[in-house]
Amino acid sequence: MRHIRVGDRVSMIYQMNNCGIVTEVFFKRVTAGTSSGSLSKQTWIKFKSDLTGKIVEIKREDVIKES
């Protein structure tokens, strides 16, 4: 998995035509889990969509970095 930073171009995995430039990378608390142990924070990304022009907030695991 490649690191995604502000300014990188990304695409959503399940809607490949929705792509854009990352504006923010941040973490959210996880409040529930199915395994034992402590819960870690989850990485989320905000990017400006070229398709709609809106800011999209999505989990890191649901986007890929374009080359």
DARAMO-V197810 format. One record per pair of residues at least 4 apart in sequence whose ideal C-beta (glycine too) atoms are under 7 Angstrom apart, sorted by the first residue. I is the first residue (numbers start at 1). GAP is how many residues later the second one is. Records with the same first field share a line. If there is no record, write none. Layout:
I = GAP ; GAP
//
This chain:
2 = 63
4 = 4 ; 6 ; 18 ; 21 ; 41 ; 56 ; 61
5 = 17 ; 20
6 = 16 ; 17 ; 18 ; 19
7 = 14 ; 15
8 = 14 ; 57
9 = 10 ; 12 ; 57
10 = 9 ; 10 ; 12 ; 35 ; 37 ; 53 ; 54 ; 55 ; 56
11 = 5 ; 7 ; 8 ; 52 ; 53 ; 55
12 = 4 ; 6 ; 46 ; 50 ; 51
13 = 49 ; 50 ; 51
14 = 48
17 = 34
18 = 31 ; 33
19 = 31 ; 47
20 = 27 ; 28 ; 29 ; 30
21 = 26 ; 27
22 = 23 ; 25
23 = 23 ; 24 ; 25 ; 32
24 = 22
25 = 18 ; 20
26 = 18
27 = 14 ; 15 ; 16
28 = 13 ; 14 ; 16
29 = 12
30 = 9 ; 10 ; 11 ; 12
33 = 6
42 = 17
43 = 17
44 = 13 ; 14 ; 15 ; 16
45 = 13 ; 15 ; 18
46 = 9 ; 10 ; 11
47 = 9
48 = 7
49 = 4 ; 5 ; 7
58 = 4 ; 5
//
